[in-house]
Amino acid sequence: MSDQRFAIVVARFYEDLADRLIAGAMETFEADGVQVDVYDVPGAYELPMAAKMAAETGRYAGIAALGVVIRGETSHYDHVCDACAIGLQFVQIRTGVPCAFGVLTVENMDQAWARADGSKRDQGVHAAQAVLAMARLNSQLS
């Protein structure tokens, strides 16, 4: 797959967590020998649009969407999570470019760090692994 290029679209609302998610994803992509471009967006709500823009360029075999949404005191969390997940699913189905959902949807900051720093599981790594697997499948079936 070393001739393929991948994109990371990352929500920067929680900057330190975003950096950690990117680091995990980059380690995985680099181990696979693929090229990666990183695009920043303000928050998770903007990830589907960024993924759509990247997918429509035709340059990418897959896109890893990374970010963090932490529950607050209002229903805003539910709307952002739903819009992000449904939007990314729509992008991959419509464009045929795999999009991995590497967005942490957690109750608090401790849960976010546990899923971004590798101590429990690293969602950046898992998103990169998922999109690499789906891109391979896409290549096999095309």
N, C-alpha and C positions, 0 to 999 in steps of 0.2 A: 504493500500500500504506500510505499515511500514516494510514489509519484502523485499521490493525492494530496489535496489541501483541505484543511478544516478551519472552521471559524469558532471562536468563542465569543458569545455576546454575554456581557456581564453587567448586572445591576450594581451600581456603585453606592447605593444608599448607606450600606454598612461597609465602609471602605476597607477596614482591616480584615473583615471576614471575606470580602470579595477577593482581596489579594491572596488569601490562603486558599480559597477555592480555585483560583487561577493557577496557583503553584501546583496543586495536586493534579489538575487537568493537564498542565504543561508537562509534568513529569511523565505522565502516561502517554501523551502524544509523542513526546521526544523519544521515549523508549520504543515506540512503533516506527520512528523514523519519518514522520509526516510533517509537513509544513503547517503552521498555524498563524492565523491573524486574529487579533483581539480587538473587539469593539465595545466601548463603554456606553451604557445608557444610565439615566438617573436612577431608575427603580425597576422593580420586577414587572410592574404594569407595562413598561415599555419594551420588555424582552420579545414578545411576539412580533412586534413591528420590526425590530432590529433583525430578528431571525428571518422574517419575510424578505427584507431588503437584501440580506446576505444570500439567501437561497436563490433569489431571482437573478443574481449576477451570473449564475452558472459556474462560478469558480470553485464551489465547495462541495465535497463529497458528503459532508455532514456538519452539523452545528451543535455545539454544546452551550446550552443556556444556563447561566449560573447566577445565583443571587440568594437573598435571604429575606424572608418576611416573618416578622415576629408579632405574635398576637398582642393587641393592645386592649383598650377598654371599650372599643366600638366594633361595629360589624365591618369596618374598613378592611380588616385582615381577610375576611371571607371573600369579599369582592375582588381584592387584588389576587389572592391565591387562585380563585376560580377563573378569572380572566386570563391570568398567566398560563395556567395549565391548559385550558381549552384553546387559547390562542396558539400556543406552541403545537398542540396536536393538530389544529387546523392547518398551520403552516406546513407541517411535514406531509400531511395527507394531500393537500392541494398542490404542493410543489414537487413531491417525490424525494425531497432532500431530508434525510433523517435529522431530527432535532431531539436531543436528549434533555430531559427535565432535571437539571441539576440545581433546583431551587429549594433551599431549606425552608420548610414551613413549620415553624416551631413556636413553642409557648414562651420561651425566654432566651436570654443571651447565653446562659450556660448550655442549654440544649444546642444552640447554634454552634458554639465553639466545639462541643463534643463531636459534632458532625462535620466540622471543617478542619480540625487540627490533627486528624488521624488517630486520636486516642480511642474513639468509638468506631467511627467509620468516616471515610473522607468522600464527601459527595462530589467534589471536583474530580477525583479519581474515577468514581463510579459513573459519572456523566460521560467522561471521555471514553471509558471502556464500552459503555452502551452505544455511543454514537459510532465508534470504530466497528463494533460488531454489526450494527445495522448497515453501515456503509459496505462492509464486506458482503453481507447478504444481498444488498442492492446490486452490487457488482456481479455476484453469482447469478442473479435472476434476470439481469439485463441482457 
